[in-house]
Amino acid sequence: SNVYTKPNKPVKPSTANFGLSSIYYNINVAYFGATDPSKSANGYEIEVYTMKGNKKVFTATSSNNRFSVKRNTAYKYRCRFYATYGNEKIYGDWSGYRYFVYQTVSGKKYSNRIKMSWKKVANANTVSISTKEKGGYKKVKTLSSKSTSLTIRKCGKSKIKKNKTYYVKVVANLKDGKKSVKSDTYYVGKAY
């Protein structure tokens, strides 16, 4: 009795196996989560680094996954699973990275245009517009890192109208070394 078999090393997670589980822009908080596809792990670790300077700023675990986000700071994060064997933890390999930033974006609607502006953070920003909050977004433009504002005059082929509601999405395109990556988080604002 009380004989245990030492577990195998947990599987290496793909970037689809972990991510941001809850996002609160208004209080600058993010929660992380992970799902083990093999169902053999007892828990997970997620390491969060700043992209600039590659400094580790947080380690999330199965029991402590609340992270206070610094605005306009780009982060990258990775995950690994572990299995327990008595007091020992047997760790699997680290996953590849995912990325996110809480970018400060503001906008104002005029009778025939919407003026957007944001803090310089990303390598580029892709701006899209829709008349629906959850879908139907049409790309307006992808701007370089030097651009921090954009005036939108059309939604698709239609001109911006005075008494109509629009939704504007701003997605940060980040750079990790020579690799271009998209932020897991993005801004969506209502203009009416």
Secondary structure, DSSP 8 states (H G I E B T S, - for coil): --------------GGGEEEEEEETTTTEEEEEE--TTS--SEEEEEEEESSS--EEEEEESS--EEE--TT--EEEEEEEEEEETTEEEE------EEE----EEEEE-SS-EEEEE-S-SSEEEEEEESSSSS--EEEEEEETT--EEEE-EETTEE--TT--EEEEEEEEEEETTEEEEEEEEEEEEE-
